[in-house]
Amino acid sequence: MTHPLPPKNCVAAFVKRLTALDRENSAYDKFRDFCEIAFCDYAKLTAPASAHDPHAREEVLVVHNFLPPPYSPFKVTLAFHVETREEHRGDLSMKRLGVLVCVVLLLSGCANQMPPLNFSVPNVGPSKHKINAELKALTVTLARPDETKGEMPAGIETITPMWKEALEEALNRMALFQDDASRKVSLSVKILAINLQPLGISFTTTVSARYELLDRATGAIIYSEQVDSSGTTPMDYAFLGVIRQRESINRAVQNNISKFLMAVETVQVNKPLFPGRKEGKQ
C-alpha cells in the first residue's frame, strides 16, 4: 500500500521530475506548459461527454503519470477525474462537484502554513572575545529616502521591532558586552534596503543595513559598517510562492544579523574609527 508524500517531499518530487523533462527549456516554461495541459484536461472533463473523443483519456493519463509513485496530490486529483468521467459520463453536475472536491484535496495536500516573520539567529553561543563596554541602548530604524540603497517596500516599518528583538537576543546569548564596564556604548541599526523578488522558482531577498557603535561619553564612532546579505528559499520549501518569499525575508535578515555578530567580535573600543570631542582635544 502506498502512502501520500508529505507536502515538502511532494513538491521536491514534482520539481525533480519537471527538471528532467526537455532540458532545452527553462523550468518556468516547463511548469507553464504543465499547467496548460492540466487546465485543458480539467476543462475537457467538465464538458459534456462526446462519443468521438478517443484522446481524452490518453491526455489525462499523460498528466496523471507525471509524478512517480507513491501517489502525490496531483496524481490523486487527476485519477479521480478519470473515474468521474467513466462513471458519470453524462452528468455535468457530478463532474463539477468532482472538480470542486479535487481542488480542495489538492490545496489541503500541498498547501503550507504561512511562516511568521522570525529573525532569531540560530546557533549563537557565548563569544570568546569580550568588549570592554556596557551596551546601554539599541535602536533599529528605517533609512530616510535620501539614505536608502535599494527598495523599501510599503509596510516594511513593521519589521523594525522584530529586528531589534532578534539582535538583542543574539547579543545576550553571546555575552559580548560587559555590564560592569565604565565605558557606555550605544548600538544603532539603520535599514537601508530590502529588495524582494516578485516572481521566481526560488525566491531571494537581499538586505542592507548600517550598524554603528558609539561611545556615549565622547560621541566617538567605534564601529560603522554596511552589512549586505541575502536569503534564498528553494522551490521545494513550499508550494506557494508567497510562502517562499516570506521565508526568504527571514533568512536574509538572519544572515544580516549573523554577519554583524561575526564582525563586531573583533572591535576594539580603544581604537575608534572617528574620535569624539574629548579624545580629539587630547
C-alpha positions as CSV (number, residue, x, y, z in Angstrom):
1,M,0.0,0.0,0.0
2,T,1.4,3.4,-0.9
3,H,1.1,6.5,1.3
4,P,0.9,10.1,0.2
5,L,4.1,12.1,0.4
6,P,4.3,15.0,2.8
7,P,3.8,18.4,1.2
8,K,7.5,19.2,1.1
9,N,8.5,15.9,-0.4
10,C,5.6,16.2,-2.9
11,V,6.9,19.5,-4.2
12,A,10.5,18.2,-4.3
13,A,9.5,15.1,-6.4
14,F,7.4,17.3,-8.7
15,V,10.3,19.7,-9.3
16,K,12.8,16.8,-9.8
17,R,10.6,15.2,-12.4
18,L,9.8,18.5,-14.1
19,T,13.6,19.4,-14.4
20,A,14.3,16.1,-16.1
21,L,12.0,16.9,-19.0
22,D,13.0,18.8,-22.1
23,R,16.3,20.2,-20.8
24,E,16.4,22.8,-23.6
25,N,13.6,24.8,-21.9
26,S,13.7,26.6,-18.6
27,A,11.9,25.3,-15.5
28,Y,9.5,28.2,-15.7
29,D,8.5,27.3,-19.3
30,K,8.1,23.6,-18.5
31,F,5.9,24.4,-15.4
32,R,3.8,26.8,-17.5
33,D,3.3,24.0,-20.2
34,F,2.3,21.6,-17.4
35,C,-0.3,24.0,-16.0
36,E,-1.7,24.5,-19.5
37,I,-2.1,20.7,-20.0
38,A,-3.7,20.3,-16.7
39,F,-6.1,23.1,-17.3
40,C,-7.1,21.7,-20.7
41,D,-7.8,18.3,-19.0
42,Y,-9.9,19.9,-16.3
43,A,-11.9,21.8,-19.0
44,K,-12.4,18.6,-21.1
45,L,-13.5,16.5,-18.1
46,T,-16.1,19.1,-17.1
47,A,-17.5,19.5,-20.6
48,P,-20.4,17.3,-22.0
49,A,-19.1,13.9,-23.0
50,S,-18.7,13.1,-26.6
51,A,-18.6,9.7,-28.3
52,H,-15.9,10.9,-30.6
53,D,-13.3,11.8,-28.1
54,P,-10.7,9.0,-28.2
55,H,-7.8,11.1,-26.9
56,A,-9.5,12.4,-23.8
57,R,-8.3,9.5,-21.5
58,E,-4.9,9.4,-23.2
59,E,-4.2,13.1,-22.5
60,V,-5.4,12.8,-18.9
61,L,-3.1,9.8,-18.3
62,V,-0.1,11.8,-19.5
63,V,-0.6,14.3,-16.7
64,H,-1.8,11.5,-14.3
65,N,1.5,9.7,-14.7
66,F,3.6,12.8,-14.5
67,L,4.8,12.0,-10.9
68,P,6.1,8.6,-9.9
69,P,4.6,6.6,-7.0
70,P,3.8,6.9,-4.2
71,Y,0.8,9.0,-5.2
72,S,1.1,12.7,-4.9
73,P,-1.8,15.2,-4.5
74,F,-1.5,16.0,-8.3
75,K,-1.8,12.3,-9.2
76,V,-4.7,11.6,-6.9
77,T,-6.6,14.6,-8.2
78,L,-6.3,13.6,-11.9
79,A,-7.0,9.9,-11.2
80,F,-10.3,11.0,-9.5
81,H,-11.2,12.9,-12.7
82,V,-10.7,9.8,-14.8
83,E,-13.1,7.8,-12.6
84,T,-15.6,10.6,-12.6
85,R,-15.6,10.7,-16.4
86,E,-16.2,7.0,-16.7
87,E,-18.8,6.6,-14.0
88,H,-20.8,9.8,-14.7
89,R,-20.2,10.4,-18.3
90,G,-23.5,12.2,-18.9
91,D,-23.8,14.1,-15.6
92,L,-22.2,17.5,-15.8
93,S,-23.2,18.5,-12.3
94,M,-21.4,15.5,-10.8
95,K,-18.3,16.4,-12.8
96,R,-18.3,19.9,-11.5
97,L,-18.7,18.5,-8.0
98,G,-15.7,16.3,-8.7
99,V,-13.6,19.3,-9.8
100,L,-14.5,21.1,-6.6
101,V,-13.7,18.2,-4.3
102,C,-10.4,17.6,-6.1
103,V,-9.3,21.3,-5.9
104,V,-10.0,21.1,-2.1
105,L,-7.9,17.9,-1.8
106,L,-5.1,19.5,-3.9
107,L,-4.9,22.6,-1.8
108,S,-5.1,20.7,1.5
109,G,-2.4,18.3,0.4
110,C,0.2,20.7,-0.9
111,A,-0.5,24.0,1.0
112,N,1.9,25.0,3.7
113,Q,1.2,27.4,6.6
114,M,2.4,30.9,6.2
115,P,5.6,31.3,8.3
116,P,5.7,34.2,10.7
117,L,8.4,36.8,10.4
118,N,11.1,35.5,12.7
119,F,14.6,37.0,12.6
120,S,16.0,35.0,15.5
121,V,19.5,33.9,14.6
122,P,20.2,30.2,15.1
123,N,23.3,28.6,16.7
124,V,24.5,31.7,18.6
125,G,26.7,30.9,21.6
126,P,28.9,32.7,24.1
127,S,31.7,34.8,22.5
128,K,35.3,34.1,23.3
129,H,36.0,37.8,22.9
130,K,34.7,40.5,25.3
131,I,34.1,44.1,24.5
132,N,35.1,46.3,27.5
133,A,32.0,48.4,27.4
134,E,28.4,48.2,28.5
135,L,25.7,48.3,25.9
136,K,23.2,50.9,27.2
137,A,20.9,51.4,24.2
138,L,20.0,49.6,20.9
139,T,17.8,51.1,18.2
140,V,16.7,49.9,14.8
141,T,15.2,52.4,12.3
142,L,14.5,52.8,8.6
143,A,16.7,54.9,6.4
144,R,15.4,58.2,5.1
145,P,14.5,58.4,1.4
146,D,17.9,60.1,0.7
147,E,19.8,57.4,2.6
148,T,18.3,54.2,1.0
149,K,20.4,51.9,-1.0
150,G,17.6,50.0,-2.7
151,E,13.9,49.2,-2.4
152,M,11.9,49.8,0.7
153,P,8.6,48.0,0.3
154,A,5.4,49.5,1.8
155,G,4.7,48.3,5.3
156,I,8.3,47.3,5.9
157,E,8.4,49.5,9.0
158,T,6.7,46.7,10.9
159,I,9.9,44.7,10.9
160,T,12.0,47.1,13.0
161,P,10.8,45.9,16.4
162,M,11.3,42.3,15.3
163,W,14.8,43.1,14.1
164,K,15.7,44.7,17.4
165,E,14.4,41.8,19.4
166,A,16.3,39.3,17.4
167,L,19.5,41.4,17.7
168,E,19.1,41.8,21.4
169,E,18.5,38.1,21.8
170,A,21.7,37.2,19.9
171,L,23.8,39.7,21.8
172,N,22.5,38.4,25.1
173,R,23.4,34.9,24.1
174,M,26.9,35.9,23.0
175,A,27.5,37.8,26.3
176,L,29.7,40.1,24.3
177,F,29.5,43.3,26.3
178,Q,30.4,43.8,30.0
179,D,27.6,45.2,32.2
180,D,30.1,46.5,34.9
181,A,32.4,48.3,32.4
182,S,32.9,52.1,32.9
183,R,32.6,52.8,29.2
184,K,29.0,53.0,27.9
185,V,28.1,52.5,24.3
186,S,25.0,52.6,22.0
187,L,24.3,50.4,19.0
188,S,22.2,51.8,16.2
189,V,21.0,49.9,13.1
190,K,19.6,51.7,10.1
191,I,17.9,49.5,7.5
192,L,19.0,50.8,4.0
193,A,17.3,48.4,1.6
194,I,15.1,45.3,1.4
195,N,14.8,44.0,-2.1
196,L,12.1,41.4,-2.6
197,Q,11.9,39.1,-5.6
198,P,8.4,39.3,-7.0
199,L,8.4,36.1,-9.0
200,G,10.5,33.0,-9.5
201,I,11.0,29.3,-8.9
202,S,13.2,30.1,-5.9
203,F,12.9,33.4,-4.0
204,T,15.8,35.6,-3.0
205,T,15.6,38.6,-0.7
206,T,18.6,41.0,-0.3
207,V,19.0,43.2,2.7
208,S,21.4,46.1,3.5
209,A,21.8,47.7,6.9
210,R,24.3,50.0,8.6
211,Y,25.5,49.1,12.1
212,E,27.1,51.8,14.3
213,L,28.6,51.5,17.7
214,L,29.0,54.8,19.5
215,D,30.7,55.9,22.7
216,R,28.0,57.6,24.8
217,A,30.5,59.8,26.7
218,T,32.6,61.1,23.8
219,G,30.4,60.6,20.7
220,A,33.2,58.6,19.1
221,I,32.2,56.1,16.4
222,I,33.8,52.9,17.5
223,Y,32.4,50.8,14.6
224,S,30.5,51.6,11.5
225,E,29.8,49.2,8.6
226,Q,27.2,48.5,6.0
227,V,26.3,44.8,6.1
228,D,24.8,43.3,2.9
229,S,23.1,39.8,3.0
230,S,20.7,37.7,1.1
231,G,18.3,34.8,1.8
232,T,17.1,32.3,-0.7
233,T,14.1,29.9,-0.4
234,P,14.1,27.0,-2.9
235,M,11.1,25.6,-4.7
236,D,10.9,22.5,-2.6
237,Y,10.4,24.6,0.6
238,A,6.7,25.3,-0.1
239,F,4.2,25.0,-3.0
240,L,3.0,28.6,-2.7
241,G,5.3,31.4,-3.9
242,V,4.2,33.9,-1.2
243,I,5.4,31.4,1.5
244,R,8.8,31.1,-0.1
245,Q,9.1,34.9,-0.4
246,R,8.2,35.4,3.2
247,E,10.7,32.8,4.4
248,S,13.4,34.4,2.2
249,I,12.9,37.6,4.2
250,N,13.5,35.7,7.4
251,R,16.7,34.2,6.1
252,A,18.1,37.4,4.7
253,V,17.7,39.3,8.0
254,Q,19.0,36.4,10.0
255,N,22.1,36.3,7.8
256,N,22.5,40.1,8.1
257,I,22.5,39.9,11.9
258,S,24.8,36.9,11.8
259,K,27.4,38.8,9.6
260,F,27.3,41.7,12.0
261,L,27.9,39.5,15.0
262,M,30.9,37.9,13.5
263,A,32.4,41.4,12.6
264,V,31.7,43.1,15.9
265,E,33.6,40.5,17.9
266,T,36.9,42.0,16.7
267,V,36.0,45.6,17.7
268,Q,38.5,47.4,19.9
269,V,36.8,50.2,21.8
270,N,40.1,52.0,22.5
271,K,40.7,52.5,18.8
272,P,37.5,54.2,17.4
273,L,37.1,54.9,13.7
274,F,36.2,58.5,14.4
275,P,37.3,60.1,17.7
276,G,34.9,62.0,19.8
277,R,35.3,65.6,21.0
278,K,37.2,64.8,24.2
279,E,39.5,62.4,22.5
280,G,40.2,64.9,19.7
281,K,41.4,67.5,22.2
282,Q,43.9,65.2,23.9
